[in-house]
Amino acid sequence: MNNFVFHLSTKLYFGDNQEHKVGQIIKEYGFHKVLILGGENSLIKSGLLALVEEKLTENKIKYHIYKGITPNPEIKYVIEALAIAKKEKIDFILAIGGGSVIDVAKVVSVAYFYDGHPLDFNKHLVEPKQALPLGVILTHAAAGSEMSTSAVISDSKNNFKQGFNSPLNRPLFAIENPKYTLTLSPFQTAVGIVDIMMHTLERYFNESTPGLLSDAFAEALLKNVIENANRLNLNPNDYEARSNIMLANSFSHNGITGLGKPQRMPVHLLEHALSAVFPEIAHGAGLAVIFPAWARYYQKLDVAKFAQFARNVFSITGKDSEENGRLAIIELEQFFKKLGLKLHLRDFAVKESDLEKFALIVSQNKKVEIYHYLKPLDFNAILQIYKDCY
């Protein structure tokens, strides 16, 4: 096990009606001027925005609202929200929504004290030194951004989508009421479930020492998500199933399933190139296509770990370890299909001629490789995985 420092600074308020505490929570922290960030229509339709406005007003907290943030959030949202924050001298940001809204809030919070372009953080040109504090009311279980150190932003005009990590990105608090996920479409629920699983699987398939506790956490989380996803297939209004998935969402990406080991995410890099060029493709939908192809590439190189995955997550216990790993990948792919998701890039608007463009983006025009402790992915290997996806 590697040495590590783990500090989870985000306070979690979980359960029914926890959002009613938002004004009191912010008041107790001593903040006075809030910038509320939100998505498109659901914020208003759910009544959540009106409730938050009421609670802030009751606690004599001034606020401004910026909404309309869409999935795969573009840098323009950061720039526009940042302008409001600076003009109004905001001292706190409240993100209401899913990962896209939260990621915009994170970049606004660090860019508030930076004179350069906000995308410099995602391009890894600078590291944040200071940030506005922020909190979250979560409405979509998917990205885990409410407890993570990560923030992903797109600049699709330049085929760019990338994240950066900083302890300053962790929100002060997160409020999670599973009832707000009851109105999500089956597709939104499905891609969220995939995103939760991928944050766990990516960490799981990094280099591990035997008997690692974080791997056991990961296996338990994956089994729980699959079980509750199957319950939602039978009854989309199963509140307990949605509660478990929402909580798994937060623990999939807060670092606990990667303690004591590297936490590289190569499949996310492969997917970011896809949704940078095709921003209409949901992140989870892209991951559902790419991960099985990535897994097939590495399964014969990491037979023992894939056999462990097969045994502990899918209860596949045949005598042939390599065959068990192969069957586990098929089982995972069939689970994605059961969720109603597409399994091939050709099922989207992607053309076969686009695959080389993706590989060039990821490899930075063949200049870099994607790290893996057994075998890095060069341009040719990256292209082969995209072809396998197609």
C-alpha positions, 0 to 999 in steps of 0.5 A: 500500500502506498503512503497517502493523506486523505482529508474529506472536507465536504460535510454531507447532509443526506435524506428527505428535506435536507435542502430546507436547511440550506439557508441556515447552513450558509448563514452559520458559515457567515456568508452574505452574497451567494451566486446560485448556479443551475441547469436548465428547466428542472431547477424551476419545474422541481420547485427547488430554486423557489425553495432555495430562494425562500430559505436564503431570504429567510436568513437575510442572505442576498443572492444572484442566479445564473442558470442554463448550464448544460451537460458537458459544460462549455467554458462560456458558462464559467466566463459568464458566471465568473463575470457575475461573481466578480461584479457582485462581489460574491462570497459563496457559490451554491451549485444546484444540479449534477456534475456539469453545474458543480464543475462550472462552480468549481472553476468559477471558484478558483478563477475568481482569484486568477487574472488569466483565462479560466481554462488555464486550470484545465489545461494544467498551465497553472494550479489554483492557490485560492478559491471561493467557498462553494456548496452543492445541492445534488439532483443527479447521481452520476459524476460524484463531483459534490465530493471530488477534487476534480473539475471537467470543462469543455471547449468544443470549438477546439475539441478540448475537454479535460479535468484538473484536480485540486483540494480547493475543488472540494465543496464545503457541504453537499445536500442530497435528497434522493427524491430529486432523482425520481424525475430523471429519465431512464436514460439520465439514470442509466448514464449516471449509473455508468459514470458512478461505476466508471469512477470506481472501476478506473481506480480499481484497475490501477496497480494494487497490492494484495488484500487492499482495503480500497479494492474491497470498498470498490467491489462492494460499491460496484455490487451495490450499484448493480443490485440497486440499478436492477431494482430501478429497472423493475421500479423507477420510483424505488426511493431506497434504490435511488438513495443507495445509488445517490450515496454510492455516487458520492463515494465513487469519486471522493477518493476512498476507492483508490486509497493507497494506490495510483488513481489514474483514469485512462478510460476517462481520457479516451471518452473526453476526446469523444465528447469533446468532438461530439458534445451531444454524447453523454459522458456516461454513454461514452464510457459504457462503450469505451470501457469494455474495449479498454478492458479487453485490451488489458484483460490478458495483461492483468489476468489475476485482477480481472479474475478477482473482479469476476469473482468478487463482483459477478460471482464468476468462479470457473477454473480458467482465470483468463476465461473468467475475466473475459466473461466478466467483461461480457457480463458488464457489457450486458448490464449496460445493454440492460440499462438501455445504453448503446454498445458501439460508437457506430450507434452514435453519429460517429463515423469510422473516419473520426476514430483517428481524430480521437486518437490524435487528440488523446495522444496529443498528435502522437506525442504522449502515451496514456500511462498504465503500469503494465503497458502504456497506450501509444497512438496505435493502441489508442486507435485500436481501442476506438476501432474495437468500440466501433 
